[in-house]
Amino acid sequence: MNERHIIHFVEPDTRLRADLARVTFAAGHHAEVYAALAELADHPPQRGIIVLRDDADASTVRERLDLLAGRGLWLPAVVMGVQPTTDRIVAAIKAGALDYLPLPLVPARLEAMLANIGDEAHAHAEARRRMVEARSRIGSLSAREREVLDWLTRGSSNKTIARELAISPRTVKIHRANMMHKLGAAHPADAVRLQIEARLSEDRQRAS
């Protein structure tokens, strides 16, 4: 027997919510439905896959995923929409969604989505959690501290950084110490790792 999944649908339309639940239960999975993202965020599930409606008139997919991340909700996410264009599908995937479900939902497409994301779902969600956390920490740095981190990520020494930024090595040490403290990094490698993780989403977009 195939694995039974828990799918959390966020959909404002009552009839569509009922249809999504019906198709999901008929396919042997469990459906939870929410009228709004706030309802899901206020009662965050611990397991399953979140499916969000792609609505051009509402907030972007990235904004909604960031909202969930801000609540500490890292479950894998999929986007659904009626007759999605290639541009909207690409935008959703770049924002962090694992797949795009066309509506109306049919059992075959639901099963294809579940098979497609497979083990990648949890790994992707964990990578996104690290990326958002890293971006948050790096966002606390001053402009100069960011520059020091950028040069450190390139493997530059304090003397090299001082020369490139036209400041003294002593000043570099001060900025570097402040940067390490703000990042909670015990070693330069920790700071470099955070920088790399913070750039993961940008690298994925350039590769797409």
C-alpha positions in Angstrom: 0.0 0.0 0.0 1.3 3.5 -0.9 2.3 5.9 1.9 -0.7 7.9 3.3 0.1 11.6 3.2 -1.4 14.5 5.2 -2.2 17.4 2.9 -3.0 20.9 4.2 -5.0 22.9 1.7 -5.3 26.7 2.1 -8.2 27.8 -0.1 -10.8 30.6 0.5 -13.5 29.1 -1.7 -15.8 26.7 0.2 -16.8 24.5 -2.7 -13.2 24.1 -3.9 -12.1 23.2 -0.4 -14.7 20.5 -0.3 -13.6 19.2 -3.7 -10.0 19.2 -2.7 -10.8 17.2 0.4 -13.0 14.8 -1.6 -10.3 14.0 -4.2 -7.6 13.6 -1.5 -9.6 11.2 0.7 -10.7 9.2 -2.3 -7.0 8.8 -3.2 -6.3 7.3 0.2 -4.7 10.4 1.8 -5.8 12.7 4.6 -6.9 16.3 3.9 -7.0 19.3 6.2 -8.6 22.5 4.9 -8.1 26.1 5.9 -10.0 29.2 4.6 -7.0 31.4 5.0 -3.2 31.3 5.6 -3.7 32.9 9.0 -5.8 30.0 10.1 -3.1 27.6 9.2 -0.4 29.8 10.8 -2.4 30.0 14.1 -2.7 26.2 14.3 0.6 25.1 12.7 0.7 21.4 11.7 3.7 19.3 12.5 3.5 16.9 9.6 2.4 16.8 6.0 2.5 19.0 2.9 1.0 22.5 2.6 -0.8 23.4 -0.6 -1.3 27.1 -1.2 -3.6 28.8 -3.8 -1.7 30.9 -6.3 -3.7 34.1 -6.5 -2.4 37.0 -8.6 -4.5 39.4 -6.6 -3.2 38.3 -3.2 0.3 38.3 -1.7 3.1 36.5 -3.6 4.0 32.9 -3.0 7.3 34.1 -1.6 5.6 36.4 0.9 3.3 33.6 2.1 6.1 31.2 2.5 8.1 33.8 4.4 5.1 34.4 6.6 5.0 30.7 7.5 8.7 30.6 8.0 8.3 33.5 10.4 6.0 31.3 12.4 8.5 28.5 12.5 6.5 26.4 10.0 8.9 24.6 7.6 6.7 21.9 6.1 7.2 21.4 2.3 4.9 23.6 0.2 3.2 23.1 -3.1 1.2 25.8 -5.1 -2.1 25.3 -7.0 -3.9 27.4 -9.5 -6.3 27.4 -12.4 -4.7 27.2 -15.9 -1.2 28.3 -14.6 1.1 30.0 -17.1 4.7 28.9 -17.4 5.8 32.2 -15.8 3.6 31.7 -12.7 4.9 28.1 -12.3 8.5 29.2 -12.6 7.9 32.1 -10.1 6.3 29.7 -7.6 9.2 27.2 -7.8 11.8 30.0 -7.5 9.9 31.2 -4.4 10.4 27.9 -2.7 7.4 25.7 -3.8 8.3 22.1 -4.7 5.6 21.6 -7.3 2.5 23.3 -9.0 -0.9 21.6 -9.0 -3.3 22.7 -11.8 -6.9 23.0 -10.8 -9.4 21.4 -10.8 -7.5 18.7 -8.9 -7.6 15.2 -10.3 -6.3 12.0 -8.5 -3.6 11.2 -11.1 -2.0 14.6 -10.8 -2.2 14.5 -7.0 -0.4 11.2 -7.0 2.2 12.4 -9.5 2.9 15.4 -7.3 3.4 13.2 -4.2 5.7 10.8 -6.1 7.6 13.7 -7.7 8.5 15.4 -4.4 9.1 12.2 -2.5 12.1 12.4 -0.1 13.1 15.8 -1.5 10.2 17.5 0.3 11.7 17.3 3.8 15.2 18.0 2.6 14.0 21.0 0.7 12.0 22.3 3.7 15.1 21.9 6.0 17.3 23.7 3.5 14.8 26.6 3.3 14.7 26.8 7.1 18.5 27.2 7.2 18.4 29.7 4.3 15.8 31.9 5.9 17.5 31.8 9.3 20.9 32.6 7.7 19.4 35.6 5.8 17.8 36.9 9.0 21.2 36.8 10.8 23.1 38.3 8.0 20.4 41.0 7.7 21.5 42.2 11.2 24.9 43.2 9.9 26.0 46.7 9.1 27.1 47.5 5.5 30.8 47.3 6.5 30.3 44.0 8.3 28.6 42.6 5.2 31.6 43.7 3.1 34.0 42.0 5.6 31.9 38.8 5.4 31.9 38.9 1.6 35.7 39.1 1.5 36.0 36.5 4.2 33.8 34.1 2.1 36.3 34.5 -0.7 39.1 33.3 1.6 40.7 36.7 2.1 43.0 37.5 5.0 42.5 40.5 7.3 45.4 42.3 5.5 43.8 41.7 2.1 40.4 42.8 3.3 42.0 46.0 4.8 43.6 46.7 1.5 40.5 46.1 -0.6 38.3 48.2 1.7 40.9 50.9 2.3 40.8 50.6 6.1 43.3 49.4 8.7 43.8 45.7 9.6 42.9 46.7 13.2 39.5 48.1 11.9 38.9 44.9 10.0 39.5 42.9 13.2 36.9 45.0 15.0 34.3 44.7 12.2 35.0 41.0 11.9 34.6 40.4 15.7 31.3 42.3 15.6 30.1 40.3 12.6 31.0 37.0 14.2 29.1 38.0 17.4 26.0 39.0 15.5 26.0 35.8 13.5 26.6 33.7 16.5 29.6 32.2 14.8 32.3 30.6 16.8 34.7 30.1 13.9 35.1 31.9 10.5 33.9 28.7 8.8 30.5 29.1 10.6 30.2 32.6 9.2 31.0 31.4 5.7 28.5 28.6 5.9 25.7 31.1 6.9 26.7 33.3 3.9 26.5 30.3 1.5 23.2 29.2 2.9 21.7 32.7 2.7 22.6 32.8 -1.0 21.0 29.4 -1.8 17.8 30.8 -3.1 19.6 33.4 -5.3 21.8 30.6 -6.8 18.7 28.5 -7.6 17.1 31.5 -9.3 20.2 32.1 -11.5 20.3 28.4 -12.3 16.6 28.2 -13.3 
